[in-house]
Amino acid sequence: MDFNSALLMAVLFSFVLAFIFSMFGQGGGSVYSPLLILLGFSVLNSTSTSLVLNLITSLSAGYVFYKNKMIDMKASFMFVPGIVLGAFAGGVYARYVNQDILLWLFVFFLLILGTRMILTYWQKGHDTDEVPMPHPSVSMYILIVVFSIAVGLISGLLGVGGGVLIVPFMAYVLKYPTKSAAGSSHLIISFSALAGILGHATNHRLDYPLIVIVGIAVLIGGHLGARFSLRVKPKMIKAGLGLIMWALAAQILIKLI
């Protein structure tokens, strides 16, 4: 595939993915990176560009959630110090990690997340509109910090936003309403993505033309997706995305073998 064809495919797929993933409080980084890699872009350019796309999506979609009062600021900022530290470190050291190792990490990451999204099709809803008290115990706060650092590190290394991990953590561990968790994750992801970008920028040149062109598609798709999320319960779409993640994992596995 020539460069122009690859770029066109990247724009089209990125728009669709930003639209769909922003409905679930996720930036889509779990598929932006492997998609760009499979289209022929380098691993480092794919992961750093994916982080920029995550930042654009989280800011665009997060604004919609903020206007609808679906972001818990106090809860969100408990995640920020750890996720910034982890994401920056991941971005800095991504250049020194063997690319095959990064690709294997993508395979496992996509398989696990794809399975989780498929299982949500049969998951019973136990949501609540009540937001828990914003004063966690010391042990819970330590858990949040450790979790944040780990998610940030994964984010910086693989170019993923972390929403696919943050949303279930807030919903099932901290007991936040699903839409509040989805909205809050956009604020958290924005810090994670920015820290990861800065980490990458210290060690290699970002692909600015790719970022600008694909970024416009993601900006529009993320904003429209966040608006759409306020009116639908897209379980079937999430299951379909899980199958797409499995397909991407299979393609990367074939490339490795």
N, C-alpha and C positions, 0 to 999 in steps of 0.2 A: 504493500500500500504506500503510495507516494505521500509526501508531507501535506499537500493541500487536502487530499482525501481524508487523511488521518485527522487533520485539524477540523474539517467539516463534521466528521463523525463525533469528535470530541465535543464540539459545540452542541450538536443535536442531543446526544446522550446526556450531557451535563445539564441541559435545560430540563429534560424530563426527570432526571434523578433528583435535581434540586427541588422541583415541584413536589415530587412524591415524598421524599425524605423529610422535608421541612414540616410536613403535616404531623410527624411523629416526634418533633423536638430534636431532630438529628440533622447534621450538616451534610450527610451523604459521603463523608470522607472514606467510609468503609468500602465504597465502590469507586470513587473518583480515582484513587491511586492505582488499583489494579486495572481499571479501564484504560487509563492513559498508558500504563506499561504495556498492555496487550495491543494498543494502537501503535506502539513503536517508540514511545518517548522513554528517555532514560529513567531509571529508578529514582535517582535523586531529584530530577526535575519533576517527576510525577508526584512524589511525596510533598515537595515544597509547594508546587502548584496546588495540590489538593488542600493543603493547609490554608492557602489564600482563598480558595473557593469556599472552604468551611467558614472562614471569617466573614466573607461576603454574605453567605447564606444565613449565618447566625445573626448578623446585624440586621439584615433585611427582614427575616422572619421574626426575629426577636422584637422588632419595633411593633409589629402587629400584635404579638402577645402582650407587650407592655401596655399598649393602648386599651386592650381588653382586660387589664389588671390580672394577668395570669403569670406574672413573674414575682417570686418571693425573693426580694433583695437580700434579706438577712441570711436566708438559707443558702442562696447562691454564693455569697461572698465567703462562706465557710469553706468552700471548695477552692477558691481562687489561689491562695498562697501555694498550696501543694501542687495544683495542676500547672501553675506557671513554672514552678521549679522543675517539675518533671518534664514538661513539654520543651523547655529551653534546653535542658540536658539532652533530651532525645534528638532535638534538631542539630545540636552541636556534634554529637557522636554518630549520627546517621551515616556520615561520609566514611567513617572508619569501620563500619560493620559490613561484612561480606554480603554482596548483593544476593547471592543464593540463599543466605540465611534470612534476609529480609523477605524474599519471595516465599520461603517456607512459612514464615510467620504470617504472611498474607493468607496462605492456604488455610492454616489452622484458624486464623481469625475469621475468615469468611465462612468456613464450615460451621463454626460454633455460633456465629451470629445468624447465619442462615437458618440453622436449626431452631434457634430461639424465636425468630420471626415466624417461621412456619407453625410452631407450636402455639403461638398466640391465636391462631385461627380457632382452636378448640378451647382456649382458655376462658373460664367464666369470669365475668367482671365483678369485682368487689370494691368498686371505687367509692370514694366519699368526697364530699365538698368541704370537709373540715380540714384546716391546715394545722398541723401539730405545733406545739409551743416551740419558739425559736431559741430554746435554751437547752441543748443536748447535754447529757452527762459527759464527764471527762473521758470515759472509755469510748463513748460514741463519737466524740470529737476527734479522738486519736484515730479511730477507725476511718472517719471522713478524711483526715489528713493523709493517712497511708493509702487509702483508696485513690485520692486525688493525685498523689505523686505517681502511682502506678499507671493510672489512666493518662496522665500527662506524658509520661515516658513513652507509652505506646503511641500516643498521638504524635509526638515529635519524630519518632522513628519511622512510623508507617504513613504519616500524613492523614491520620483519621481524626475526626473531631471529638469522638468519645461519647456522643449522645446516646449511642446504642448501649452504653454501659451506665451512663449517668442517670438516664430516665428510669430504668428498672431499680437502680439503687435507691433513688429518692422515693419511688412509688412503693417498693416492697420492704425496704429496710427502714427508711425514715417515715414511711406511711403518708406521703404527700398525695393529694389528688393527681391523677394521671395528667390532666391538662396543665396543672400548676407545675408539675415536674417537667413536662415537655417545654413549657415556656421558660422556666428557670434554666434549663439545660442550655438554651441558646445564649444566655448571658455568660454562663460558665465556659461554653465552647469558644466564645469570642476571645476570652483571655487565653485559653489553651492554644488556639490557633495562632494568635499574635505572638505568643512566646515561642512557639515552634518555628514560626517564620523567621523571627530574629535569630534563633539558634542556627537555622539553616543558612541564613545570610552571612553569618560569621565565617562560614567555611566554603561556600561555593556560590557562584553567580546564579541568581534566579532567572527563569525564562520569562522575561517581562512580556514579550509579544503574546505568548501562549496564555499568560495570566490575564492580560487585558481582554483578549477576544473571548476566551471561555468564561471569564469572570462576568462579562455583561450578560451572557446567557443564564448563568447561575443566579445573578442578582434578580433578574426578572422571574425566573422559575421559583426561587425561594420565597419571594414576596407573594406570588400568586398561590403557592402551596400552603403557606401559613394562613391565608384568608380562607381557603377551601377547608382547612382542617377544623375550623370553628363550626362546620355544618355537617360533617360526616363521621362515620365510624368505619374506617376502611380496613376491616380485618382481612378481607380477601386480598386486598392489594398488598398488605404486609406479608401474607403468605407467599404471594407471587414474587415479591422482592427477595424472600428467603430462597426461593428456587433460583433466582437470578444470581444470588451470592454463591450458591452451590455451583452454578455453571461457570462463573468467573474463577472460582477455586479450581475447578477441573481444568480450565484453560491454562491457568498458571502452572498447575501440576504437570500438564503435558509439556509445557515449555521447559520446565525444570528437568523432566525425564528425557 
